[in-house]
Amino acid sequence: MNDKSLSGLLGFLDWLATKGLMQRNTVAGRKAACSKVLGVLDPEEQADVTQVDVDEAMDRFANLEGRNYVPASLGVYRSRLLASLSDFERYLANPASFKPGLVQRRSKSGGAKKHQQPVTAEAPVRAAAHVDTPISSTHSPVNVFPIPIRPDVVVRIQGLPFDLTDVEARKIASVILALAGASPQ
């Protein structure tokens, strides 16, 4: 397989799910991110996604579609896109020895648990955009939201309850505006 196009990438992701190399839900999330973000590119750019500047593609996607997404979602899309491209490039380089990037993590019970996360030189960049949402978010009363505010700065808001009210959100926004020296509206 030498198809480096967007359709080649999406076919590769389908192959990962079909062969059981990655959970179907993970593949579905990656495919959605890749389709939407890379979908804003010109056909010529989509012809070889291994040459795409991810930061530029994310900027274009955010400019065109960002109003439909919260900053945390854009961070997740970036992370999924980077992970997908990393796996795709490693597969293209050596299909015979390819294995998706997996990291061994300790589960709460103490045993090793595989967690889908790419292992590449880009891991620090990917980690900055990674959402630290608890694996079982339905059982956790709080969430962590990474908010990219500059190309090299990601702020994480932690401890927000899932049932955050409008009044609580305005109170938090007022504190942040005060830190910036602005007055709340």
Buried (B, 14 or more C-beta within 10 A) or exposed (E): EEBBBBEBBBEBBEBBBEEEBBEEEBBEBBBEBBEBBBEBBEEEBBBEBEEBEBEEBBBBBBEEBBEEBEBBBBBBBBBBBBBBBBBBBBBBEEEEEBEBBBEEEEEEEEEEEEEBBBBBEBBEBBEBBBBEBEEEEEEEEEBBBBBBEEEEEBEEBEEBEEEEEEEEEEEEEBEEEEEEEEEEE
